[in-house]
Amino acid sequence: MAIKISKTEQPLNQRKSSRFIKSLSNDEWKKKLNPQQYRVLREKGTEIPFTGKYVNTKEDGTYLCTGCGAELFSSNTKFDSHCGWPSFFAAFDDKVVLKEDSGFGMRRIEVICKKCGGHLGHVFDDGPKPTGKRYCINSVSLDFKKKK
């Protein structure tokens, strides 16, 4: 499986046009999201480590994008990385976009919701098998649908 990584673009709230399926104006996003969700999903912010509501969640289910409801991660791929944010070793196929992020003097790979373009977090190469990946995702970017 080849992973395509593109160059980081400007924050989503500053883009003039969108190639994402669900595209709202900044005012519409501000009405839909609470201030913390807007800061993370639309301005590439980050929540304080160990404060997110899904850091310690162990229930079976699916993690969805708060912005658009797209199914992103299965609880079967969640693991405790002790980094302070929910961590997953894989995303659902074709649900996220990965982009180079050189902000703050670091080289990282940003994880973005493919449907709405919301910033979710970053992915690193220090995760468990079978992928070796650690998708480090902001809880505020996620909703959780418990398995019935």
Beta strands, then each sheet from edge to edge (+ up, - down):
strand 1: 5-6
strand 2: 61-65
strand 3: 71-74
strand 4: 78-79
strand 5: 87-88
strand 6: 96-101
strand 7: 108-113
strand 8: 119-124
strand 9: 134-137
strand 10: 142-146
sheet 1: 1+ 6+ 7- 8+ 9- 5+ 4-
sheet 2: 3+ 2- 10+
end
